């Protein structure tokens, strides 16, 4: 099994930081199940001021298909209806909430 490591950068609206943290303090069981069913593991989110760094590992065989499938789940759509409005469109990728971190420069298993 190969693991794909994914890092994402995002920027929260200052007035939404507390709401975003509260959402993630109590993730819904449906959200957790969607992540599991779409092969997302070791999901971590880090916050520095209004900057968000997310990391997860993908253990499936077709990342694009699983991410498309993830977006079809009602539990994920519901989650995004609350979490996406917390984000600014980030300057690195102006039309999305998160920017993929492309280059992994170190990994120590």
Backbone as ProteinMPNN parsed JSONL, in Angstrom:
{"seq_chain_A": "XXXXXXXXXXXXXXXXXXXXXXXXXXXXXXXXXXXXXXXXXXXXXXXXXXXXXXXXXXXXXXXXXXXXXXXXXXXXXXXXXXXXXXXXXXXXXXXXXXXXXXXXXXXXX", "coords_chain_A": {"N_chain_A": [[0.846, -1.175, 0.0], [0.659, 2.138, -0.927], [1.22, 5.38, 0.382], [-0.11, 8.551, 0.016], [0.879, 11.729, 0.81], [-0.666, 14.665, 1.834], [-0.645, 18.142, 1.925], [-2.153, 21.218, 2.827], [-2.777, 24.707, 2.463], [-4.501, 27.418, 3.928], [-6.56, 30.355, 4.547], [-8.226, 31.864, 7.15], [-11.171, 33.851, 7.68], [-10.904, 36.547, 9.835], [-12.966, 37.035, 11.692], [-14.151, 34.569, 11.812], [-12.56, 32.665, 12.976], [-12.859, 31.572, 15.611], [-15.319, 30.239, 15.313], [-14.635, 28.322, 13.363], [-12.746, 26.803, 14.767], [-14.397, 25.808, 16.804], [-16.199, 24.243, 15.311], [-14.46, 22.184, 14.503], [-13.791, 21.115, 16.903], [-15.825, 19.483, 17.49], [-16.402, 17.316, 15.478], [-18.71, 15.817, 13.21], [-20.074, 12.479, 13.407], [-20.742, 11.495, 10.884], [-19.054, 12.902, 9.15], [-16.525, 11.949, 9.891], [-16.845, 9.292, 9.137], [-17.106, 9.552, 6.334], [-14.534, 10.434, 5.662], [-13.075, 8.166, 6.349], [-14.187, 6.256, 4.565], [-13.317, 7.266, 2.157], [-10.653, 6.898, 2.169], [-8.988, 8.611, 3.688], [-6.688, 9.377, 6.104], [-5.047, 10.033, 9.274], [-5.573, 12.801, 9.561], [-4.838, 16.092, 10.183], [-5.117, 19.379, 11.501], [-3.671, 22.518, 11.634], [-3.307, 25.658, 13.221], [-2.263, 28.986, 12.861], [-2.519, 32.048, 13.917], [-4.512, 33.478, 11.541], [-3.949, 31.673, 9.608], [-4.178, 28.453, 8.164], [-2.98, 25.211, 8.252], [-3.31, 22.119, 6.823], [-3.001, 18.615, 7.046], [-3.025, 15.413, 5.639], [-3.168, 11.854, 5.092], [-3.462, 9.833, 2.268], [-4.727, 6.749, 1.439], [-5.812, 5.261, -0.592], [-6.399, 4.079, -4.014], [-7.105, 5.775, -6.09], [-6.967, 8.914, -6.056], [-8.207, 11.292, -7.136], [-10.746, 10.331, -7.896], [-11.748, 9.429, -5.416], [-11.822, 11.855, -4.004], [-13.712, 13.25, -5.506], [-15.894, 11.583, -5.064], [-16.123, 11.913, -2.327], [-17.12, 14.505, -2.192], [-19.737, 14.101, -2.905], [-21.119, 13.006, -0.791], [-23.767, 13.554, 1.492], [-23.171, 14.186, 4.186], [-20.64, 15.356, 4.01], [-21.178, 17.547, 2.364], [-22.862, 18.975, 4.051], [-21.07, 19.54, 6.144], [-19.186, 21.155, 4.797], [-20.852, 23.287, 4.221], [-20.816, 24.713, 6.525], [-18.091, 25.014, 7.182], [-16.617, 26.012, 4.914], [-17.481, 28.76, 4.505], [-15.963, 30.022, 6.417], [-13.521, 30.606, 5.392], [-11.239, 32.777, 3.646], [-10.773, 33.53, 0.197], [-7.808, 32.337, -0.84], [-4.717, 33.98, -1.446], [-2.591, 32.689, -2.816], [-3.756, 30.723, -4.383], [-6.182, 32.026, -5.927], [-8.961, 31.406, -6.278], [-9.871, 29.453, -4.526], [-10.398, 27.771, -1.38], [-8.354, 26.38, -0.156], [-4.883, 25.863, -0.736], [-2.948, 23.563, -2.427], [-0.032, 22.097, -1.056], [2.738, 21.596, -2.77], [5.396, 20.566, -2.892], [7.072, 18.221, -1.137], [9.589, 18.247, 1.17], [10.861, 16.872, 3.171], [10.686, 13.857, 4.974], [10.314, 11.728, 7.668], [9.969, 8.578, 8.47]], "CA_chain_A": [[0.0, 0.0, 0.0], [1.416, 3.386, -0.916], [0.545, 6.483, 1.064], [0.087, 9.874, -0.556], [0.802, 12.74, 1.856], [-1.255, 15.885, 1.292], [-0.616, 19.336, 2.766], [-2.959, 22.299, 2.278], [-2.725, 25.995, 3.146], [-5.699, 28.231, 3.803], [-6.604, 31.551, 5.386], [-9.55, 32.081, 7.721], [-11.643, 35.203, 7.961], [-10.581, 36.781, 11.251], [-14.169, 36.93, 12.52], [-14.637, 33.196, 11.768], [-11.575, 31.749, 13.553], [-13.446, 30.852, 16.75], [-16.348, 29.335, 14.78], [-13.932, 27.224, 12.703], [-12.18, 25.954, 15.828], [-15.514, 25.131, 17.471], [-16.655, 23.193, 14.396], [-13.527, 21.07, 14.5], [-13.754, 20.527, 18.247], [-16.943, 18.541, 17.55], [-16.743, 16.818, 14.138], [-19.851, 14.901, 13.199], [-19.72, 11.096, 13.072], [-20.861, 11.332, 9.433], [-17.835, 13.423, 8.527], [-15.451, 10.998, 10.181], [-17.1, 8.111, 8.312], [-16.783, 9.898, 4.944], [-13.073, 10.432, 5.531], [-12.641, 6.762, 6.384], [-14.627, 5.577, 3.342], [-12.58, 7.802, 1.004], [-9.235, 6.571, 2.381], [-8.261, 9.729, 4.294], [-6.27, 9.041, 7.467], [-4.08, 10.933, 9.926], [-5.927, 14.175, 9.21], [-4.51, 17.063, 11.23], [-5.249, 20.777, 11.107], [-2.878, 23.405, 12.49], [-3.705, 27.05, 13.078], [-1.331, 30.019, 13.3], [-3.27, 33.269, 13.604], [-5.606, 33.152, 10.629], [-3.463, 30.716, 8.618], [-4.506, 27.067, 8.444], [-2.25, 24.173, 7.522], [-3.929, 20.806, 7.0], [-2.21, 17.483, 6.567], [-3.64, 14.092, 5.742], [-2.59, 10.797, 4.289], [-4.427, 9.154, 1.422], [-4.28, 5.361, 1.316], [-6.54, 4.584, -1.666], [-5.743, 3.881, -5.298], [-7.516, 6.788, -7.069], [-7.186, 10.112, -5.25], [-9.182, 12.186, -7.755], [-12.072, 9.706, -7.818], [-12.201, 9.44, -4.019], [-12.159, 13.227, -3.612], [-14.992, 13.539, -6.165], [-16.907, 10.81, -4.329], [-16.263, 12.564, -1.025], [-17.965, 15.692, -2.369], [-21.124, 13.678, -3.131], [-21.74, 12.584, 0.461], [-24.509, 14.61, 2.178], [-22.484, 14.594, 5.423], [-19.558, 16.262, 3.635], [-21.806, 18.787, 1.89], [-23.327, 19.683, 5.248], [-19.875, 20.041, 6.832], [-18.64, 22.267, 4.012], [-21.753, 24.45, 4.297], [-20.429, 25.451, 7.724], [-16.654, 25.31, 7.259], [-16.105, 26.817, 3.797], [-17.666, 30.204, 4.685], [-14.964, 30.545, 7.358], [-12.284, 30.882, 4.675], [-11.035, 33.751, 2.586], [-10.118, 32.975, -0.988], [-6.399, 32.522, -0.488], [-4.001, 34.68, -2.507], [-1.744, 31.806, -3.61], [-4.715, 30.166, -5.343], [-7.229, 33.007, -5.617], [-10.355, 30.974, -6.361], [-10.163, 28.284, -3.707], [-10.178, 27.96, 0.045], [-7.081, 25.767, 0.211], [-3.853, 25.73, -1.756], [-2.132, 22.372, -2.191], [1.41, 22.239, -0.87], [3.175, 20.69, -3.824], [6.72, 19.964, -2.758], [7.456, 17.684, 0.164], [11.051, 18.306, 1.19], [11.407, 15.992, 4.198], [9.796, 12.894, 5.634], [11.033, 10.787, 8.525], [8.965, 7.594, 8.893]], "C_chain_A": [[0.894, 1.241, 0.0], [0.559, 4.479, -0.275], [0.908, 7.773, 0.352], [-0.113, 10.886, 0.565], [0.363, 14.059, 1.239], [-1.152, 16.991, 2.332], [-1.383, 20.444, 2.071], [-2.782, 23.559, 3.117], [-4.026, 26.74, 2.917], [-5.627, 29.416, 4.738], [-8.042, 31.783, 5.834], [-9.886, 33.565, 7.773], [-11.454, 35.416, 9.457], [-11.796, 36.598, 12.155], [-14.731, 35.506, 12.572], [-13.689, 32.193, 12.433], [-12.185, 30.922, 14.688], [-14.502, 29.85, 16.274], [-15.698, 28.107, 14.127], [-13.344, 26.262, 13.74], [-13.27, 25.175, 16.543], [-16.067, 23.999, 16.6], [-15.761, 21.959, 14.497], [-13.338, 20.442, 15.882], [-14.822, 19.443, 18.377], [-17.307, 18.045, 16.152], [-17.885, 15.807, 14.217], [-19.385, 13.483, 12.87], [-19.791, 10.847, 11.566], [-19.627, 11.806, 8.7], [-16.686, 12.446, 8.698], [-15.609, 9.746, 9.32], [-16.762, 8.371, 6.845], [-15.278, 9.864, 4.734], [-12.551, 8.999, 5.478], [-12.971, 6.061, 5.069], [-13.884, 6.068, 2.091], [-11.067, 7.758, 1.235], [-8.39, 7.736, 2.891], [-7.967, 9.373, 5.745], [-5.305, 10.104, 7.985], [-4.317, 12.398, 9.565], [-5.644, 15.077, 10.403], [-4.668, 18.463, 10.661], [-4.511, 21.615, 12.139], [-3.268, 24.841, 12.184], [-2.615, 27.953, 13.626], [-1.959, 31.35, 12.918], [-4.46, 32.902, 12.749], [-5.184, 32.166, 9.529], [-3.72, 29.282, 9.08], [-3.595, 26.176, 7.598], [-2.915, 22.849, 7.859], [-3.026, 19.752, 6.395], [-3.054, 16.23, 6.681], [-2.897, 13.119, 4.849], [-3.715, 10.104, 3.539], [-3.909, 7.752, 1.139], [-5.001, 4.591, 0.218], [-5.716, 4.484, -2.936], [-6.064, 4.956, -6.332], [-7.941, 8.049, -6.321], [-8.296, 10.993, -5.838], [-10.601, 11.615, -7.649], [-12.608, 9.719, -6.389], [-12.56, 10.847, -3.553], [-13.474, 13.662, -4.267], [-16.13, 12.823, -5.451], [-17.181, 11.441, -2.964], [-17.236, 13.744, -1.108], [-19.438, 15.348, -2.572], [-21.849, 13.281, -1.846], [-22.499, 13.755, 1.106], [-23.812, 15.091, 3.457], [-21.346, 15.568, 5.122], [-20.115, 17.589, 3.132], [-22.291, 19.632, 3.059], [-22.138, 20.308, 5.989], [-19.315, 21.263, 6.107], [-19.545, 23.495, 4.056], [-21.444, 25.309, 5.521], [-18.965, 25.874, 7.695], [-16.149, 26.205, 6.13], [-16.339, 28.315, 3.966], [-16.678, 30.835, 5.68], [-13.7, 31.017, 6.641], [-12.367, 32.09, 3.763], [-10.55, 32.987, 1.371], [-8.652, 33.337, -0.83], [-5.592, 33.013, -1.686], [-3.142, 33.757, -3.377], [-2.569, 31.148, -4.706], [-5.999, 30.972, -5.155], [-8.668, 32.525, -5.641], [-10.672, 29.732, -5.546], [-9.837, 28.588, -2.244], [-8.817, 27.437, 0.482], [-6.158, 25.715, -0.993], [-3.052, 24.474, -1.464], [-0.661, 22.738, -2.006], [2.032, 21.179, -1.762], [4.438, 19.918, -3.467], [6.983, 19.514, -1.318], [8.976, 17.616, 0.176], [11.67, 17.407, 2.252], [10.329, 15.087, 4.738], [10.66, 11.924, 6.408], [10.039, 9.771, 9.06], [9.188, 7.031, 10.281]], "O_chain_A": [[1.784, 1.368, 0.84], [-0.667, 4.481, -0.389], [2.082, 8.056, 0.114], [-1.165, 10.9, 1.205], [0.937, 14.518, 0.252], [-1.529, 16.799, 3.488], [-1.279, 20.599, 0.854], [-2.651, 23.484, 4.339], [-4.588, 26.692, 1.823], [-4.759, 29.49, 5.608], [-8.955, 31.884, 5.015], [-9.005, 34.417, 7.894], [-11.81, 34.55, 10.257], [-11.675, 36.067, 13.259], [-15.691, 35.256, 13.302], [-13.979, 30.996, 12.454], [-12.037, 29.7, 14.713], [-14.566, 28.731, 16.784], [-16.161, 26.983, 14.319], [-13.444, 25.044, 13.59], [-13.085, 23.999, 16.856], [-16.367, 22.917, 17.106], [-16.248, 20.831, 14.568], [-12.781, 19.35, 15.998], [-14.743, 18.589, 19.26], [-18.409, 18.32, 15.677], [-17.995, 15.045, 15.178], [-18.412, 13.303, 12.138], [-18.995, 10.078, 11.027], [-19.199, 11.179, 7.731], [-15.96, 12.155, 7.746], [-14.62, 9.201, 8.828], [-16.192, 7.506, 6.182], [-14.8, 9.324, 3.737], [-11.692, 8.668, 4.66], [-12.131, 5.35, 4.518], [-13.832, 5.363, 1.083], [-10.304, 8.476, 0.59], [-7.208, 7.837, 2.562], [-8.881, 9.101, 6.523], [-4.819, 10.951, 7.236], [-3.373, 13.141, 9.297], [-6.153, 14.848, 11.501], [-4.39, 18.704, 9.486], [-4.693, 21.452, 13.346], [-3.526, 25.195, 11.034], [-2.099, 27.722, 14.72], [-1.942, 31.742, 11.751], [-5.316, 32.118, 13.16], [-5.967, 31.863, 8.629], [-3.503, 28.946, 10.245], [-3.461, 26.368, 6.389], [-3.066, 22.496, 9.029], [-2.377, 19.97, 5.372], [-3.719, 16.008, 7.692], [-2.113, 13.502, 3.981], [-4.777, 9.825, 4.096], [-2.788, 7.582, 0.658], [-4.819, 3.378, 0.105], [-4.516, 4.759, -2.949], [-5.377, 5.051, -7.349], [-9.114, 8.229, -5.995], [-9.215, 11.394, -5.124], [-11.544, 12.345, -7.345], [-13.789, 9.988, -6.172], [-13.506, 11.016, -2.785], [-14.267, 14.369, -3.644], [-17.205, 13.391, -5.258], [-18.323, 11.493, -2.508], [-18.061, 13.952, -0.219], [-20.299, 16.216, -2.426], [-23.078, 13.227, -1.827], [-21.935, 14.839, 1.254], [-23.86, 16.28, 3.774], [-21.111, 16.502, 5.89], [-19.57, 18.646, 3.449], [-22.148, 20.854, 3.056], [-22.197, 21.464, 6.408], [-19.008, 22.279, 6.731], [-19.063, 24.622, 3.942], [-21.772, 26.495, 5.549], [-18.63, 26.973, 8.136], [-15.32, 27.081, 6.377], [-15.46, 29.095, 3.598], [-16.58, 32.059, 5.76], [-12.896, 31.748, 7.219], [-13.413, 32.389, 3.185], [-9.974, 31.907, 1.506], [-8.302, 34.51, -0.702], [-5.762, 32.522, -2.802], [-2.982, 34.023, -4.568], [-2.111, 31.033, -5.842], [-6.82, 30.63, -4.303], [-9.532, 33.188, -5.068], [-11.639, 29.029, -5.84], [-9.107, 29.527, -1.926], [-8.198, 27.993, 1.389], [-6.604, 25.543, -2.127], [-2.525, 24.328, -0.361], [-0.125, 23.586, -2.719], [1.86, 19.984, -1.521], [4.519, 18.718, -3.728], [7.099, 20.334, -0.408], [9.583, 17.003, -0.702], [12.883, 17.196, 2.243], [9.189, 15.508, 4.937], [11.619, 11.365, 5.876], [9.324, 10.068, 10.018], [8.409, 6.197, 10.741]]}, "name": "protein", "num_of_chains": 1, "seq": "XXXXXXXXXXXXXXXXXXXXXXXXXXXXXXXXXXXXXXXXXXXXXXXXXXXXXXXXXXXXXXXXXXXXXXXXXXXXXXXXXXXXXXXXXXXXXXXXXXXXXXXXXXXXX"}
